[in-house]
Amino acid sequence: LLTQFVEYIRSRKTVPLEALALEFGMRTAEVIDRIRALEAGGRLTGVMDERGK
């Protein structure tokens, strides 16, 4: 599931967090936490705006 999550983001380049949450059956806050953890671990790089989007 984690690999699918990362590939979903990478394949689309720009992903609204709400759409990502819906796709994976998560809350938006959980998506933000997961993305931050993936960035901290070096598995994902990118930018979220000041609202976490």
C-alpha positions as CSV (number, residue, x, y, z in Angstrom):
1,L,0.0,0.0,0.0
2,L,2.9,2.4,0.8
3,T,4.4,1.8,-2.6
4,Q,1.0,2.4,-4.3
5,F,0.7,5.7,-2.3
6,V,4.1,6.9,-3.4
7,E,3.6,5.9,-7.1
8,Y,0.2,7.6,-7.1
9,I,1.8,10.9,-6.1
10,R,4.8,10.5,-8.4
11,S,2.7,9.7,-11.4
12,R,0.5,12.7,-11.1
13,K,3.1,15.3,-10.0
14,T,0.4,17.6,-8.5
15,V,-2.2,15.9,-6.2
16,P,-4.9,17.6,-4.1
17,L,-4.5,16.1,-0.6
18,E,-8.3,15.6,-0.4
19,A,-8.2,13.5,-3.6
20,L,-5.3,11.5,-2.3
21,A,-7.1,10.9,1.0
22,L,-10.3,9.8,-0.9
23,E,-8.3,7.4,-3.1
24,F,-6.7,5.7,-0.2
25,G,-9.5,5.8,2.3
26,M,-7.7,8.1,4.7
27,R,-8.3,11.4,6.4
28,T,-6.5,14.5,4.9
29,A,-4.5,14.9,8.2
30,E,-3.3,11.3,7.9
31,V,-2.2,11.9,4.3
32,I,-0.3,15.0,5.4
33,D,1.4,13.1,8.1
34,R,2.3,10.2,5.8
35,I,3.7,12.6,3.1
36,R,5.9,14.4,5.8
37,A,7.2,11.0,7.0
38,L,8.0,9.9,3.5
39,E,9.8,13.2,2.8
40,A,11.8,12.9,6.1
41,G,12.8,9.3,5.1
42,G,13.9,10.5,1.6
43,R,11.3,8.4,-0.3
44,L,9.4,11.4,-1.5
45,T,10.4,15.0,-2.4
46,G,8.2,17.9,-3.1
47,V,6.5,21.0,-1.8
48,M,3.3,21.5,0.1
49,D,1.9,25.0,0.5
50,E,1.5,26.7,3.9
51,R,-1.9,25.1,4.4
52,G,-0.4,21.6,4.0
53,K,-1.7,21.3,0.5
